[in-house]
Amino acid sequence: MMPATEQGIPMRPNDGSRTAAQVLIDQLVVHGVRHVFCVPGESYIAALDALHDRPIAVTVLRPRPETSAS
């Protein structure tokens, strides 16, 4: 699989205005990640927000209820 930058996927500017969560999600996209699995929680709400704001779709898969995640 070609890196995202070679596929024409736009990257956000590296001007110091990105949050750590945005950098994390950008790197997931660059490396071709299409799905993430999680149990939503307060500890990484910024990453979930960055996933929502990203123009390239990364599917978030979560179990219901949380006990089925184990």
MODELLER restraints for C-alpha pairs under 7 A, 6 or more apart:
rsr = mdl.restraints
at = mdl.atoms
rsr.add(forms.Gaussian(group=physical.xy_distance, feature=features.Distance(at['CA:3:A'], at['CA:30:A']), mean=5.70, stdev=0.5))
rsr.add(forms.Gaussian(group=physical.xy_distance, feature=features.Distance(at['CA:3:A'], at['CA:31:A']), mean=6.06, stdev=0.5))
rsr.add(forms.Gaussian(group=physical.xy_distance, feature=features.Distance(at['CA:3:A'], at['CA:32:A']), mean=6.74, stdev=0.5))
rsr.add(forms.Gaussian(group=physical.xy_distance, feature=features.Distance(at['CA:4:A'], at['CA:29:A']), mean=6.56, stdev=0.5))
rsr.add(forms.Gaussian(group=physical.xy_distance, feature=features.Distance(at['CA:4:A'], at['CA:30:A']), mean=4.53, stdev=0.5))
rsr.add(forms.Gaussian(group=physical.xy_distance, feature=features.Distance(at['CA:4:A'], at['CA:31:A']), mean=6.77, stdev=0.5))
rsr.add(forms.Gaussian(group=physical.xy_distance, feature=features.Distance(at['CA:4:A'], at['CA:32:A']), mean=6.57, stdev=0.5))
rsr.add(forms.Gaussian(group=physical.xy_distance, feature=features.Distance(at['CA:5:A'], at['CA:30:A']), mean=6.66, stdev=0.5))
rsr.add(forms.Gaussian(group=physical.xy_distance, feature=features.Distance(at['CA:21:A'], at['CA:46:A']), mean=5.82, stdev=0.5))
rsr.add(forms.Gaussian(group=physical.xy_distance, feature=features.Distance(at['CA:21:A'], at['CA:47:A']), mean=4.64, stdev=0.5))
rsr.add(forms.Gaussian(group=physical.xy_distance, feature=features.Distance(at['CA:21:A'], at['CA:50:A']), mean=6.11, stdev=0.5))
rsr.add(forms.Gaussian(group=physical.xy_distance, feature=features.Distance(at['CA:22:A'], at['CA:47:A']), mean=6.94, stdev=0.5))
rsr.add(forms.Gaussian(group=physical.xy_distance, feature=features.Distance(at['CA:22:A'], at['CA:50:A']), mean=5.33, stdev=0.5))
rsr.add(forms.Gaussian(group=physical.xy_distance, feature=features.Distance(at['CA:25:A'], at['CA:50:A']), mean=6.63, stdev=0.5))
rsr.add(forms.Gaussian(group=physical.xy_distance, feature=features.Distance(at['CA:25:A'], at['CA:51:A']), mean=6.36, stdev=0.5))
rsr.add(forms.Gaussian(group=physical.xy_distance, feature=features.Distance(at['CA:34:A'], at['CA:58:A']), mean=4.83, stdev=0.5))
rsr.add(forms.Gaussian(group=physical.xy_distance, feature=features.Distance(at['CA:34:A'], at['CA:59:A']), mean=6.13, stdev=0.5))
rsr.add(forms.Gaussian(group=physical.xy_distance, feature=features.Distance(at['CA:35:A'], at['CA:58:A']), mean=5.51, stdev=0.5))
rsr.add(forms.Gaussian(group=physical.xy_distance, feature=features.Distance(at['CA:35:A'], at['CA:59:A']), mean=4.67, stdev=0.5))
rsr.add(forms.Gaussian(group=physical.xy_distance, feature=features.Distance(at['CA:35:A'], at['CA:60:A']), mean=5.91, stdev=0.5))
rsr.add(forms.Gaussian(group=physical.xy_distance, feature=features.Distance(at['CA:36:A'], at['CA:59:A']), mean=6.28, stdev=0.5))
rsr.add(forms.Gaussian(group=physical.xy_distance, feature=features.Distance(at['CA:36:A'], at['CA:60:A']), mean=5.01, stdev=0.5))
rsr.add(forms.Gaussian(group=physical.xy_distance, feature=features.Distance(at['CA:36:A'], at['CA:61:A']), mean=6.06, stdev=0.5))
rsr.add(forms.Gaussian(group=physical.xy_distance, feature=features.Distance(at['CA:37:A'], at['CA:60:A']), mean=5.97, stdev=0.5))
rsr.add(forms.Gaussian(group=physical.xy_distance, feature=features.Distance(at['CA:37:A'], at['CA:61:A']), mean=4.79, stdev=0.5))
rsr.add(forms.Gaussian(group=physical.xy_distance, feature=features.Distance(at['CA:37:A'], at['CA:62:A']), mean=5.77, stdev=0.5))
rsr.add(forms.Gaussian(group=physical.xy_distance, feature=features.Distance(at['CA:38:A'], at['CA:61:A']), mean=6.42, stdev=0.5))
rsr.add(forms.Gaussian(group=physical.xy_distance, feature=features.Distance(at['CA:38:A'], at['CA:62:A']), mean=5.19, stdev=0.5))
rsr.add(forms.Gaussian(group=physical.xy_distance, feature=features.Distance(at['CA:39:A'], at['CA:62:A']), mean=5.71, stdev=0.5))
rsr.add(forms.Gaussian(group=physical.xy_distance, feature=features.Distance(at['CA:39:A'], at['CA:63:A']), mean=6.80, stdev=0.5))
rsr.add(forms.Gaussian(group=physical.xy_distance, feature=features.Distance(at['CA:39:A'], at['CA:66:A']), mean=6.51, stdev=0.5))
rsr.add(forms.Gaussian(group=physical.xy_distance, feature=features.Distance(at['CA:51:A'], at['CA:58:A']), mean=6.92, stdev=0.5))
rsr.add(forms.Gaussian(group=physical.xy_distance, feature=features.Distance(at['CA:63:A'], at['CA:69:A']), mean=5.74, stdev=0.5))
